[in-house]
Amino acid sequence: MKQGTLLLISMFIIVMMLLNSCNIKIINSPGSITKTDVSVVEKTPYLLLISLDGFRWDYVEKYNPPNLSSFIKSGVKSASLIPSFPTKTFPNHYTIATGLYPDKHGLIGNIFYDYNKETLFNKRNPKMAEDGSFYGGSPIWVEANKAGIVTASYFFVGTEAKIQGIRPTYYYKFDNNVENEQRVNQTLDWLNLEETNRPHLITLYFGDMDKVGHTYGTRDEDKLKTALFELDKNLGDLFKGISETNLPVNIIIVSDHGMGDQSTHNIIPIDSIENDDLFMTIENGTIVNIHPKKAIEIDTVLQYLRLKEHNFKAYRTENTPGFEYIPTNKNWGAIQLIPDFGYHFWNQRRKDALIEDGVTTFGVHGYDSKYKEMHGIFYANGPAFKDGYEIHSIKNIHIYPLMCEILGLKIPESIDGDIKEIKSILKENN
Ligand SMILES: [Zn+2]
């Protein structure tokens, strides 16, 4: 190849890399997917769904962040939000978005083997996170879009993917380095658009509490409180900006799961259990999917794993504790390994690195939701919601039908959530 050609190719690659590393805004022109129907626009209420990743059910009571506390005082709060099993980020965000348990919507872990595609799904692989064919069910923004409602998202699991050929009208590729201020300002800009282009459903995501919880665990009160109060300030700016628009915006604040504490010494090295001749191992920390190799009996694998049981147990998938139903999705694999609470699978290398760095405790989630530490939050405020109302702990499958109800969308019959379980938080005339 000539030197000039090589230079041109190198320059092209560098430019592409630079473009990729910047946070490129990808915005569809409004109404490019579904035609905006003016009569729909005028009647549709506004709904803002905010996810605070890893926000445990007891943080507000414990630390009293001012803006969230006053949001709750004049709105609705549930004692806690019960996540679906496994209590991980991808499965639960997408359960909130679809009203389906992970078994049905298909995102059964942050990482899992897909038998139909014969490939490993990993949430960290942007190509996969953006591939709509992994996402089952009909997320709320897809349903809204089909009904002619303009939708927007500053991050939420699934919004980067074309699901049933549809993305939110405005959306961004996930980049957790984007400052919270930018997410808040863009949301306010959307709400200040002229009416025909203004989204009536917006999703927002903040990862701060998950990050601090994982790094320090939940017992480092200074670190948690500092992160919480910074996030609370962002939320305060958002609430103030929304009230200045004078629009009747309903706001739902949720989290995907809570957080538990873990000692570094309680990491179970997965390397000591793996056996490539007998099975494939998909490690999700608090649940390990075991896929016996072709021609290997499930019982043979079970016997092998049971001999290894130490601070964990091996189960046939259908008998695994934690599931709210009998799982039927093939992608779980035939056997699950479940660590005792406070134990966790990682590899030996990672365990050694933590010990070397002097890390003694950190935060984890993913366990059975019978452990209250895994519970998240559900708060709501706006014209559709009662004032100062408290409801018992609710399952996150019920949020989807609630959002359908608020947006005036028909609730699909085949979902796991049930509007009756949550409807009492709405004002009577809603
Ligand atoms: Zn997390």
Boltz pocket constraint, residues with backbone or C-beta under 6 A from the ligand:
constraints:
  - pocket:
      binder: B
      contacts: [[A, 54], [A, 89], [A, 210], [A, 214], [A, 365]]
      max_distance: 6.0
